[in-house]
Amino acid sequence: MFDQLVEYISGSAWSYAIVFALAYLDAVIPLFPSETAVIAGGVLCADSKMLLGVLIPAGAIGAVLGDNTAYLIGRHFCEPIRRRFFKTEKARNRLRWAERQLQERGGELIVTGRFIPGGRLVVTFTAGSLEMPWRRFVLFDVVACTIWASYASLLGYFGGATFAHSTWKALLLAFGIAAAVTGGIELVRWLRRRRRLRSAG
């Protein structure tokens, strides 16, 4: 798959449009290889066939628009979508989990969910169905998508052949980054809570 994407993302002006389109579509229908496309673009940037300064915004903007589409679908077409695409018990459990986490952590989950293929759709759709304020949603989503596009581009740029032939390593690293971000956020939450308890005591 990677070699085919590199063939399509050949360094022409259309390459950025392809990355944008895949990032958008993957946020709505998690069957498109958006991470792999951005990594492939990063590899081509290392060969001076593409520009990181254009690739990263193309991936980030496509992802933001895709996430916002999922958010709007969740907000306006929640029940029909639930009945059509979340019929299995496993899918319903994912939605229930996302609802609980969004109520507790809100924007933090939007940032970490962006690094989990498939999980990002559940999070953004649920944010819309729970009517999370759009301004708050889009603020966290822009941060999440910018970090995501930057990390994937730089993986390709610096990883080169390593990730070109072992894209599972890049995905594994993505999960690691998501875990690190989540752990960092939880640590900050814990320290703040501890400080408040000390102040109250």
Backbone as a ProteinNet text record, in pm:
[ID]
protein_1_A
[PRIMARY]
MFDQLVEYISGSAWSYAIVFALAYLDAVIPLFPSETAVIAGGVLCADSKMLLGVLIPAGAIGAVLGDNTAYLIGRHFCEPIRRRFFKTEKARNRLRWAERQLQERGGELIVTGRFIPGGRLVVTFTAGSLEMPWRRFVLFDVVACTIWASYASLLGYFGGATFAHSTWKALLLAFGIAAAVTGGIELVRWLRRRRRLRSAG
[TERTIARY]
83.3	0	86.5	196.6	282.7	340.5	390.1	449.4	347.5	222.3	117.5	89.3	88.2	62.7	175.8	299.5	412.9	403	350.1	334.4	232.2	120.9	19.5	67.2	129.5	180.9	322.3	333.1	460.5	538.3	484.6	553.2	494.4	391.8	327.2	234.8	178.7	86.9	-34.5	-72.8	-188.2	-160.2	-34.6	-0.1	-58	-52.8	-106.3	-258	-322.4	-467.5	-505.8	-424.5	-451	-438.9	-333.4	-314.9	-431.8	-470.9	-585	-710.9	-737.8	-859.8	-860.2	-747.6	-741	-756.1	-695.1	-709.4	-854	-921.2	-1062.6	-1149.6	-1133.7	-1218.9	-1198.3	-1073.2	-1044.4	-1110.3	-1133	-1198.6	-1347.4	-1403.9	-1547.5	-1573.5	-1490.5	-1502.1	-1364.6	-1345.4	-1210.4	-1160.1	-1159.4	-1110.2	-998.2	-969.7	-870.6	-737.8	-626.6	-495.6	-435.5	-494.7	-447.1	-307.9	-283.1	-149	-43.4	-71.6	25.1	50.4	-54.7	-39.7	49.1	28	108.5	253.2	272.1	407.9	476.8	402.7	458.8	499.8	417.2	451.7	579.2	594.3	715.2	839.8	828.2	941.1	979.7	878.7	905.9	963.9	925.4	985.6	1135	1172.2	1313.9	1392.1	1323.4	1387.5	1369	1318.8	1296.3	1192.8	1103	997.6	868.7	859.2	746.2	800.1	714.3	754.3	679.8	754.3	690.6	598.2	637.6	558	422.9	405.4	276.2	207.8	286.8	231.5	159.5	223.1	162.7	29.5	20	-111.3	-214.6	-172.7	-268.3	-329.4	-244.9	-295.5	-379	-332	-402.2	-538.3	-544.2	-670.9	-771.2	-723.1	-812.7	-868.5	-783.3	-827.5	-926.8	-900	-991.3	-1128.2	-1131.1	-1259.8	-1333	-1257.2	-1318.9	-1376.6	-1301	-1349.7	-1474	-1475.3	-1591.5	-1713.2	-1688.5	-1799.9	-1860.2	-1773.4	-1821.5	-1895.7	-1844.1	-1909.6	-2050.4	-2061.8	-2192.4	-2289.6	-2237.5	-2322.9	-2375.6	-2287.9	-2329.8	-2431.2	-2416.2	-2505.3	-2643.9	-2649.7	-2777.5	-2841.8	-2762.6	-2818.1	-2780.3	-2778.5	-2729.2	-2803.1	-2934.4	-3010.1	-3008.4	-3032.1	-3023.9	-2886.8	-2781.4	-2644.9	-2618.5	-2662.8	-2645.6	-2711.2	-2834.1	-2907.3	-2841.5	-2781.9	-2726.5	-2585.5	-2499.8	-2358.1	-2308.2	-2389.2	-2347.4	-2446.8	-2470.5	-2570.4	-2516.6	-2388.6	-2332.4	-2309	-2303.8	-2279.9	-2142.8	-2044.1	-1908.8	-1909	-1978.3	-1985.2	-2059	-2166.9	-2241.7	-2158.4	-2078.7	-1990.8	-1888.3	-1836.6	-1740.8	-1805.2	-1929.4	-1999.4	-2022.7	-2065.8	-2090.4	-1961.6	-1850.9	-1721.6	-1683.9	-1701.1	-1666.9	-1752.2	-1879.5	-1968.3	-1921.3	-1887.3	-1838.7	-1710	-1616.5	-1487.9	-1501.4	-1588.1	-1607.1	-1668.5	-1759.9	-1821.4	-1719.5	-1624	-1523.9	-1404.5	-1358	-1232.6	-1247.3	-1355	-1381.9	-1271.6	-1214.2	-1116.5	-993.8	-953.3	-835.1	-852.9	-974.2	-999.8	-996.6	-1036.3	-1031.1	-886.7	-795.3	-654.2	-599.1	-621	-565.9	-637.4	-768.9	-845	-800.2	-742.1	-695.4	-585.7	-514.7	-404	-447.9	-578	-627.6	-717.3	-669.4	-752.6	-885.5	-994.7	-1126.1	-1179.6	-1095.3	-1136.2	-1166.9	-1095.8	-1116.1	-1257.6	-1312.4	-1448.7	-1549.2	-1530.6	-1621.9	-1621.2	-1503.6	-1492.2	-1557.4	-1527.5	-1582.7	-1733.8	-1779.8	-1923.2	-1995.3	-1935.9	-1997.1	-1996.5	-1890.5	-1886.2	-2003	-2034.6	-2148.4	-2280.1	-2293.9	-2420.9	-2448.2	-2341.5	-2358.2	-2368.3	-2364.5	-2373.6	-2265.9	-2145.4	-2030.9	-2019.6	-1998.4	-1989.4	-1888.9	-1930.9	-1846.8	-1714.7	-1717.6	-1593.5	-1490.8	-1537.2	-1446.3	-1396.3	-1485.4	-1447.8	-1342.3	-1367.9	-1277.9	-1143	-1139.1	-1011.6	-921.9	-975	-897.3	-867	-960.8	-942	-831	-822.6	-714.4	-578.5	-569.9	-445.3	-413.4	-514.4	-494.4	-449.3	-516	-485.8	-350.6	-312.9	-181.7	-71	-88	11.9	16.8	-99.9	-108.3	-39.5	-69.9	-10	140.6	182.2	325.1	400.8	345.2	415.2	424.7	314.7	316	411.6	412.4	503.5	648.8	677.8	815.7	860.8	764	798	851.8	780.4	825.3	954.5	965	1083	1209.8	1202.9	1321.6	1331.5	1215.9	1218.4	1256.3	1214.6	1250.8	1218.7	1318.4	1300.2	1245.4	1277.3	1230.1	1079.1	1010.5	865.4	807	887.6	838.4	800.1	873.8	847.2	784.5	767.7	706.4	612.9	502.3	412.4	347.3	345.6	289.3	371.2	501.3	584.7	540.7	503.2	454.8	323.3	234.1	106.9	128.8	223.6	256.6	309.8	392.8	444.5	331.7	233.6	118.9	44.4	23.9	-40.8	44.6	176.6	267.3	257.8	250	236.3	104.3	-2.9	-133.8	-130.8	-65.2	-54.9	26.3	135.4	219.2	143.3	67.4	-11.5	-116.2	-186.2	-287.9	-226	-112.2	-45	-1.6	49.8	91.1	-25.7	-137.7	-257.2	-307.7	-311.5	-358.6	-265.6	-135	-40.3	-65.9	-88.1	-118.4	-247.5	-350.1	-476.9	-455.3	-375.8	-350.6	-276	-174.3	-97.6	-184.5	-272.6	-361.6	-458.8	-513.9	-607.7	-539.3	-416	-340.3	-311.4	-280.1	-252.5	-377.1	-492.5	-618.6	-650.1	-627.2	-654.2	-564	-438.6	-346.2	-389.3	-434	-478.9	-602.5	-693.9	-817.2	-788.6	-683.9	-649.3	-575.4
-120.9	0	125.7	123.7	241	277.5	174.8	201	260.3	212	265.8	412.3	444.5	582.7	674.8	627.7	708.1	733.6	633	648.6	757.6	758.8	862.3	997.9	993.8	1117.1	1135.2	1182.2	1181.1	1311.4	1407.7	1535.1	1644.2	1611.4	1713.7	1798	1902.9	1989.6	1911	1808.4	1726.9	1645.3	1623.4	1541.9	1600	1731.3	1795.5	1780.2	1785.9	1768.3	1626.1	1527.6	1388.2	1368.8	1425.6	1416.6	1483.2	1600.4	1672.1	1585.8	1528.3	1449.2	1325.1	1255.5	1135.2	1168.2	1280	1321.9	1355.8	1419.7	1453.6	1327.5	1241.4	1123.2	1026.9	1012.8	919.4	962	1092.6	1141.9	1109.8	1086.6	1059.4	910.8	848.6	704.9	643.4	580.6	536.8	415.5	428.5	321.5	372.7	502.9	564.6	580.5	552.6	551.2	690.2	771.8	910.2	918.2	841.4	844.3	804.2	694.6	644.5	746.9	818.6	920.1	1034.2	1079.1	1189.8	1144.9	1022.3	968.5	960.1	913.2	905.1	1043.5	1143.5	1280	1325.4	1285.5	1320.2	1259.5	1134.5	1069.1	1148.2	1193.9	1271.9	1409.7	1463.7	1590.7	1572.9	1456.4	1429.4	1423.8	1387.6	1384.1	1514.4	1616.4	1749.3	1748.4	1649.2	1643.6	1710.5	1731.3	1802.6	1895.5	1984.2	2080.2	2053.2	2037.4	2016.2	2131.4	2253	2370.7	2374	2292.7	2280.9	2150	2044.4	1912.2	1913	1970.2	1969.5	2044.3	2167	2232.5	2155.2	2091.3	2014.7	1900.9	1827.1	1718.8	1769.5	1876.2	1928.8	1987.1	2065.4	2128.1	2022.8	1922	1813.5	1740	1715	1644.7	1728.7	1858.6	1947.2	1949.7	1966.1	1969.8	1835.9	1725.5	1594.7	1573.4	1612.1	1599.8	1684.6	1804	1890.5	1837.3	1768.6	1702.1	1593.7	1513.5	1408.5	1469.2	1580.7	1651.1	1696.4	1756.9	1805.9	1691.8	1580.2	1463.2	1414.1	1406.7	1363.9	1457.9	1585.5	1685.3	1685.6	1665.6	1680.3	1548	1441.2	1313.9	1200.3	1229.5	1134.4	1000.7	1003.7	879	790.3	843.8	757	694.9	771	718.8	609.6	631.1	529.2	398	408.4	287	218.4	298	240.1	185.1	260.3	224.3	175.7	187.9	143.2	39.5	-61.1	-162	-267.6	-300.9	-408.7	-361.8	-457.8	-426.3	-362.4	-409.3	-352.7	-204.9	-172.9	-33.7	53	0.1	76.6	99.5	-0.8	14.1	124.8	131.8	238.3	375.6	386.8	514	550.8	454.1	481.2	524.4	456.1	492.2	634.6	667.8	801.8	907.8	878.1	972.4	999.2	892.4	908.5	990.4	955.7	1023.5	1170.6	1200.4	1339.5	1422.3	1362.6	1434	1463.1	1369.3	1386	1469.2	1445.9	1505.5	1602.7	1593.1	1689.4	1701.4	1820.5	1850.4	1762.7	1715.7	1629.4	1503.9	1449.7	1327.5	1354	1473.2	1508.1	1506.2	1555.6	1557.2	1415	1334	1198.1	1107.9	1128.5	1045.2	1059.7	1172.9	1197.3	1100.4	1043.9	953	807.1	781.2	643.8	623.8	554.2	531	465.6	519.5	467.2	532.9	543.4	605.9	752.7	817.9	962.2	989.8	901.2	920.4	907.4	807	787.7	911	965.4	1081.8	1204.9	1234.2	1355.2	1343.7	1225.3	1202.5	1220.3	1164.8	1174	1317.2	1391.2	1532.2	1609.1	1578.4	1642.9	1597.7	1467.6	1415.8	1465.4	1492.8	1546.5	1698.7	1757.6	1902.6	1976.9	1923.9	1994.8	2129.7	2240.2	2371.5	2368.5	2415	2402.6	2476.2	2595	2671.8	2594.7	2531.2	2452.2	2331.8	2266.5	2150	2186.6	2291.8	2325.5	2372.1	2436.7	2479.5	2358.8	2259.9	2139.7	2060.6	2061.5	1982.9	2040.6	2170.9	2233.2	2197	2201.1	2161.4	2015.8	1928.5	1784.7	1756.1	1815.7	1787.1	1843	1956.2	2013.5	1923.8	1875.8	1783.5	1655.4	1602.9	1477.1	1489.4	1594.9	1612.8	1634.9	1706.1	1733	1605.5	1526.2	1402.9	1306.1	1289.3	1194.9	1241.3	1370.6	1424.3	1404.9	1434	1423.7	1278.7	1188.6	1045.5	1005	1046.2	1014.2	1084.4	1210.3	1291	1233	1199.7	1150	997.4	929.5	783.3	722.4	789	743.1	597.6	520.3	380.3	295.3	330.6	251.4	239.8	354.5	354.4	327.8	343.3	317.4	171.6	82.2	-60.7	-124.6	-48.4	-101.2	5.5	31.5	136.9	101.7	-28.1	-66.2	-5	17.4	81.7	225.2	291.9	429.1	432.6	337	332.4	299.1	209.2	174.6	297.6	374.2	497.1	596.5	599.1	688.7	655.1	525.1	484.2	525.4	512.1	552.2	700.7	780.8	925	957.4	890.7	913.5	879.9	768.1	727.3	829	879.5	978.3	1109.1	1152.3	1274.5	1257	1142.1	1114.6	1111.8	1042.2	1033.9	1170.6	1254	1388.8	1472.5	1462.5	1538	1492.2	1359.3	1305.7	1345.9	1350.8	1393.1	1537.8	1624.2	1764.5	1775.3	1698.8	1698.7	1655.9	1550.8	1499.2	1601.7	1667.3	1768.3	1887.4	1928.6	2040.6	2004.4	1880.9	1836	1829	1779.5	1769.5	1907.4	2004	2140.9	2204.1	2178.6	2234.4	2175.7	2044	1980.1	2036	2061.3	2119.5	2260.8	2337.7	2473.9	2474.4	2379.2	2370	2325.9	2239.6	2190	2295.4
0	0	0	78.1	87.7	-48.8	-120.6	-251.8	-348.3	-340.6	-427.5	-395.3	-264.3	-225.5	-270.4	-255.8	-301.1	-450.4	-523.8	-668.6	-699.8	-620.5	-642.5	-589.7	-469.8	-410.6	-462.8	-582.2	-653.8	-642.2	-571.6	-559.1	-647.5	-726.1	-808.4	-720.6	-777.8	-703	-654	-730.4	-691.7	-566	-534.7	-417.6	-289.5	-277	-156.7	-149.9	-265.9	-271	-231.1	-271.4	-236	-84.8	-26.4	119.5	191.1	144.3	202.6	196.8	79.2	59.7	148.6	157.8	240.4	388.2	431.2	571.3	603.1	506.7	526.1	531.8	432.5	421.6	538.2	583.7	691.9	822.4	838.1	958.9	960.3	842.3	830.7	806.4	723.1	692.5	718.6	834.5	873.5	795	662.5	575.5	485.6	495.1	408.3	483.3	416.9	485.1	500.9	586	597.4	657.9	766.6	826.5	725.2	653.5	555.9	447.3	405.6	300.8	348.2	471.2	523.1	543.6	592.2	607.9	472.1	370.5	235.2	186.2	215.8	179.7	250.1	375.9	449.7	388.1	341.7	273.3	149.4	73.7	-46.9	-13.3	102.6	146.3	171.2	226.6	251.1	120.3	10.4	-122.4	-198.7	-129.6	-188.4	-299.8	-299.1	-400	-351.4	-220.6	-162.1	-53.8	-4.4	97.8	227.9	338.3	468.5	504.1	466.3	498	430	326.5	258.4	297.4	311.9	345.7	480.1	581.3	715.3	717.5	662.7	658.4	576.8	466.8	384.8	466.4	539.5	622.3	737.7	803.1	920.3	883.8	775.7	736.4	690.5	614.4	574.6	694.6	794.8	915.2	995.3	1007.6	1081.7	1015.4	883.8	813.3	823.5	816.2	830.9	969.6	1071.6	1209.4	1231.3	1172.6	1189.5	1115.5	1004.2	935	1022.5	1084.9	1175.8	1294.5	1344.6	1456	1416	1297	1251	1224.2	1171.9	1150.7	1285.1	1383.8	1516.9	1578.7	1551	1611.4	1548.9	1416.5	1346.6	1303.3	1294.7	1247.1	1340.6	1468.3	1567.5	1565.3	1581.7	1597.6	1473.3	1352	1233.8	1214.5	1243.6	1229.3	1331.8	1453.3	1557.7	1515.2	1463.8	1424.9	1305.1	1216.3	1093.6	1111.7	1181.7	1185.5	1321.5	1423.7	1556.8	1609.4	1527.8	1562	1657.7	1646.3	1727	1870.8	1960.3	2100.7	2120.8	2043.8	2052.7	2014.2	1905.3	1859.6	1961.4	2017.7	2117.8	2243.6	2280.3	2396.6	2373	2250	2216.6	2231.9	2184.3	2195.7	2341.7	2421.6	2563.3	2633.1	2596.9	2655.5	2616.1	2488.6	2440.9	2509.8	2531.4	2598.6	2740.8	2813.1	2950.5	2954.1	2864.4	2863.2	2824.5	2727.4	2686.5	2798.7	2872.8	2983.5	3093.8	3111	3216.4	3171.6	3047	3002.6	2886.1	2812	2706.1	2602.9	2595.9	2492.6	2493.8	2611.1	2619.2	2534.5	2535.9	2460	2309.9	2268.5	2126.2	2077.3	2160.4	2123.2	2114.2	2217	2217.3	2116.8	2098.3	2005.5	1861.6	1825.8	1689.6	1648.7	1747.4	1718.2	1712.4	1727.4	1727.4	1606	1501.4	1382.4	1419.6	1370.5	1405.7	1531.2	1632.2	1758	1741.6	1649.4	1629.4	1580.4	1494.1	1444	1557.3	1642.6	1755.5	1844.9	1870.8	1959.6	1898.2	1771.2	1709.3	1688.8	1648.9	1632.2	1766.7	1872.1	2004.6	2055.3	2026	2066.3	2005.5	1880.5	1816.6	1875.3	1900.2	1952.4	2094.3	2170.9	2306.2	2306.5	2185	2167.7	2245.8	2237.2	2293.6	2222.2	2293.7	2227.1	2112.3	1994.2	1874.8	1889.9	1949.1	1963.1	2046.3	2150.5	2234.2	2156.1	2083.2	2003.3	1899.7	1824.1	1713.6	1765.5	1882.2	1939.5	1966.4	2036.1	2065.3	1939.3	1844.6	1722.9	1635.4	1627.2	1549.5	1609.8	1741.8	1809.6	1777.9	1791.8	1769.7	1627	1529.4	1388.5	1346.8	1403.7	1373.5	1426.4	1550	1607.3	1525.5	1490	1414.4	1278.5	1203.8	1071.2	1081.3	1184.5	1202.9	1235	1327.7	1367	1249	1173	1061.1	951.3	922.8	820.9	862.7	988.2	1036.6	1049.8	1076.5	1076.4	939.6	836	700.8	666	708.8	674.9	738.3	865.8	936.1	935.5	926.9	929.5	796.6	688.2	554.9	530.4	495.5	456.8	570.5	694.6	808.3	808.1	793.7	794.9	657.1	554.7	419.6	402.8	466.8	450.3	574.4	680	802.4	859.4	790.4	836.1	969.5	1005.5	1135.7	1248	1223.8	1325	1347.5	1239.6	1251.8	1329.6	1300.2	1372.3	1519.1	1546.6	1684.2	1757.8	1688.9	1748.2	1772.7	1683.1	1701.7	1830.1	1854.5	1979.1	2098.8	2084.1	2191.6	2220.8	2113	2130.8	2198.7	2155.6	2216.5	2364.9	2398.7	2539.2	2618.4	2557.1	2625.4	2648.7	2545.5	2559.3	2669.2	2666.7	2767.5	2906.4	2918.7	3048.5	3098.2	3006.8	3044.8	3093	3021.8	3060.4	3196.7	3215.5	3343	3457.5	3430.5	3533.3	3574	3473.3	3503.3	3584.4	3545.6	3619.3	3764.4	3782.9	3917.1	4002.1	3942.2	4016.1	4053.6	3961.8	3991.9	4103.8	4094.6	4197.3	4333.7	4332.1	4457.3	4515.1	4426.9	4472	4531.5	4465.7	4519.7	4655.4	4672.2	4800.2	4908.7	4873.7	4971.9	5010.9	4910.7	4937.3	5025.2	4997	5074.6	5217.2	5232.9	5365.6	5445.4
[MASK]
+++++++++++++++++++++++++++++++++++++++++++++++++++++++++++++++++++++++++++++++++++++++++++++++++++++++++++++++++++++++++++++++++++++++++++++++++++++++++++++++++++++++++++++++++++++++++++++++++++++++++

